[in-house]
Amino acid sequence: QVQLRESGGGSVQAGDSLRLSCVGSGRTFNNYNMGWFRQAPGKEREFLAGISWNGRTTRYGGSGKGRFIISRDNTKDTVVELEMKNLQPEDTAVYFCACARTSWAALDVDEFAYWGQGTQVIVSS
């Protein structure tokens, strides 16, 4: 059973930075693309960033471009991280890490099939 758990969320001021982390169990995550999504109250889940299983390819959604950086180190227990800079009130949301369904696949936003419980980020102006 694939399980993912996010951490690093919290309440911050506009302009601050946060680094989110995700740990997992149930599979060899080195073989799978990973991603970050978020969902704000009353809105649909939004793709922020994805990284290929070998770390060579990254892709960012609209809100993730420029201020967010996804990374992974397959030698560590942490599966994937998301560094977020210059946070703004509109970044307030629950942030989820996700794992792709298929190993060694091309990075595809629609391939993410496993999700963590999420970590809350609140940004005050």
Phi, psi and chi 1 to 4 in degrees:
 res  aa     phi    psi   chi1   chi2   chi3   chi4
   1 GLN       -  124.2 -178.8  180.0    2.2      -
   2 VAL   -78.4  128.9  177.0      -      -      -
   3 GLN  -131.5  137.3  -67.7 -174.0  -35.0      -
   4 LEU  -127.4  143.6  -61.5  166.8      -      -
   5 ARG  -139.2  122.7 -173.3  175.0   75.5 -108.2
   6 GLU   -92.6  155.6  -56.0   89.3  -15.8      -
   7 SER  -152.3  166.6   62.6      -      -      -
   8 GLY   106.1   -6.6      -      -      -      -
   9 GLY   -72.2  174.2      -      -      -      -
  10 GLY   165.4 -171.4      -      -      -      -
  11 SER  -103.4  125.7  -64.2      -      -      -
  12 VAL  -135.6  171.5  -62.4      -      -      -
  13 GLN   -96.0  155.4  -62.3  -67.3  -45.5      -
  14 ALA   -55.1  135.4      -      -      -      -
  15 GLY    96.6  -14.7      -      -      -      -
  16 ASP   -76.4  171.2  -73.9   -9.6      -      -
  17 SER  -121.7  155.1  -60.4      -      -      -
  18 LEU  -141.4  151.9  -80.8  176.0      -      -
  19 ARG  -122.6  119.7  178.3 -177.8  -70.1  -90.4
  20 LEU   -96.1  144.5  -54.4 -178.0      -      -
  21 SER  -126.9  156.8  -62.5      -      -      -
  22 CYS  -139.3  128.0  177.3      -      -      -
  23 VAL  -115.6  156.7  -64.2      -      -      -
  24 GLY  -146.5  169.0      -      -      -      -
  25 SER  -149.7  161.1   61.7      -      -      -
  26 GLY   102.9   -8.2      -      -      -      -
  27 ARG  -162.8  170.5   60.0  171.7   33.9  175.8
  28 THR   -88.3   95.1  -57.2      -      -      -
  29 PHE   -66.3  -19.4  -70.7   94.9      -      -
  30 ASN   -56.8  -21.3  -65.2   -1.1      -      -
  31 ASN   -94.8    2.3  -60.2  -24.7      -      -
  32 TYR  -127.3  141.9  -65.5   85.8      -      -
  33 ASN   -64.7  145.9  -58.7  -26.9      -      -
  34 MET  -126.7  157.2  -60.7  -64.7  -61.6      -
  35 GLY  -150.7  171.0      -      -      -      -
  36 TRP  -127.5  137.7  -75.2   96.3      -      -
  37 PHE  -131.8  167.4  -67.2   70.8      -      -
  38 ARG  -145.2  158.7   72.5 -176.8 -178.3 -172.3
  39 GLN  -140.5  118.9 -172.7  165.1   18.4      -
  40 ALA   -90.7  157.1      -      -      -      -
  41 PRO   -55.3  128.9  -26.0   34.6      -      -
  42 GLY    76.9    5.7      -      -      -      -
  43 LYS  -121.3  163.4  -64.3 -173.6  176.8 -178.7
  44 GLU   -78.0  159.9  -66.2 -173.0   -7.3      -
  45 ARG   -64.8  138.4 -172.6  166.0   56.5 -162.8
  46 GLU  -121.2  132.2  174.5 -171.9   14.4      -
  47 PHE   -75.0  131.2  169.5   74.6      -      -
  48 LEU  -107.6  -49.3  -65.3  174.5      -      -
  49 ALA  -161.6  150.0      -      -      -      -
  50 GLY  -138.1  152.5      -      -      -      -
  51 ILE  -137.7  137.5 -171.9  166.0      -      -
  52 SER   -69.8  164.7   61.6      -      -      -
  53 TRP   -59.4  -30.6   59.1  -87.1      -      -
  54 ASN   -98.7    2.7   57.1   10.1      -      -
  55 GLY    78.7    3.3      -      -      -      -
  56 ARG   -85.3  -20.2  -66.0  175.4 -178.5  173.7
  57 THR  -124.9  133.8  -57.3      -      -      -
  58 THR  -127.5  154.0   57.3      -      -      -
  59 ARG  -143.6  141.2 -177.6  175.4  -62.7  171.9
  60 TYR  -124.7  141.9  -67.4   90.1      -      -
  61 GLY   -80.9  174.7      -      -      -      -
  62 GLY   -53.3  -49.6      -      -      -      -
  63 SER   -73.0  -19.8  -63.5      -      -      -
  64 GLY   -88.0  -12.9      -      -      -      -
  65 LYS   -73.8  133.1  -67.3  179.8 -179.3  178.3
  66 GLY    91.0  -36.5      -      -      -      -
  67 ARG  -113.7  -17.2  -65.0 -175.2  -62.5  123.6
  68 PHE  -112.8  142.7  -64.1  173.6      -      -
  69 ILE  -131.6  123.8  -60.5  174.4      -      -
  70 ILE   -96.4  143.5 -171.0  171.1      -      -
  71 SER  -151.3  161.3   63.4      -      -      -
  72 ARG  -148.5  151.2   69.6 -172.5  -58.9  165.7
  73 ASP  -132.8  103.3 -177.2  -14.1      -      -
  74 ASN   -70.2    1.2  -72.2  -20.5      -      -
  75 THR   -95.4   -6.0   66.3      -      -      -
  76 LYS  -110.2  164.2  -64.4 -177.8  178.4  179.5
  77 ASP   -69.8  -32.6  -68.0  -23.1      -      -
  78 THR   -67.7  126.9  -62.2      -      -      -
  79 VAL   -77.8  -44.2  178.7      -      -      -
  80 VAL  -156.8  151.2   64.3      -      -      -
  81 GLU  -129.2  159.0  -65.2 -174.4  -39.8      -
  82 LEU  -135.3  115.7 -176.2   70.4      -      -
  83 GLU   -94.0  129.2 -178.5  179.0   -0.6      -
  84 MET  -123.7  126.5  -55.1 -174.6  -66.0      -
  85 LYS  -116.2  157.1  -60.8  179.7  179.2  179.9
  86 ASN    48.2   53.5 -169.4   25.4      -      -
  87 LEU   -65.7  144.8  -72.4  162.9      -      -
  88 GLN  -125.8  160.4  -60.7  -61.2  -46.0      -
  89 PRO   -53.4  -31.5  -30.4   36.7      -      -
  90 GLU   -71.5   -7.6   53.3  -93.8   32.8      -
  91 ASP   -85.0   -3.4  -65.5  -43.1      -      -
  92 THR   -62.0  122.9  -65.9      -      -      -
  93 ALA  -177.2  172.8      -      -      -      -
  94 VAL   -93.7  130.1  178.4      -      -      -
  95 TYR  -107.3  132.5  -74.1   68.9      -      -
  96 PHE  -121.7  139.5  -58.4   89.4      -      -
  97 CYS   -95.2  157.2   73.0      -      -      -
  98 ALA  -144.2  153.2      -      -      -      -
  99 CYS  -123.6  142.2 -177.2      -      -      -
 100 ALA   -70.6  158.4      -      -      -      -
 101 ARG   -73.3  -39.7  177.0 -178.4  -62.3  106.7
 102 THR  -114.3  140.0  -53.6      -      -      -
 103 SER   -76.1  151.1   59.1      -      -      -
 104 TRP    52.7   33.6  -56.5  -56.1      -      -
 105 ALA   -91.6  164.8      -      -      -      -
 106 ALA   -67.6  149.3      -      -      -      -
 107 LEU   -69.8  117.9 -172.0   54.8      -      -
 108 ASP  -141.0  122.6 -178.3  -13.5      -      -
 109 VAL   -58.7  -32.1  175.5      -      -      -
 110 ASP   -81.1   -3.4  -64.5  -32.4      -      -
 111 GLU   -88.8   -8.1  -97.3  -74.9  -64.5      -
 112 PHE   -73.9  129.1  -68.7  104.3      -      -
 113 ALA  -129.5  -13.6      -      -      -      -
 114 TYR  -124.8  138.6  -57.9   95.5      -      -
 115 TRP  -134.2  148.3  -52.1   86.8      -      -
 116 GLY   -83.4 -176.1      -      -      -      -
 117 GLN   -81.9  -17.2  -66.6  -64.6  -49.2      -
 118 GLY    96.6  156.5      -      -      -      -
 119 THR  -131.4  134.7 -176.1      -      -      -
 120 GLN   -82.7  134.4  176.8   74.9   57.8      -
 121 VAL  -121.5  125.7  172.7      -      -      -
 122 ILE  -123.2  124.8  -61.9  173.1      -      -
 123 VAL  -117.0  121.5 -175.0      -      -      -
 124 SER  -101.9  145.2  -57.5      -      -      -
 125 SER   -84.9      -   58.2      -      -      -
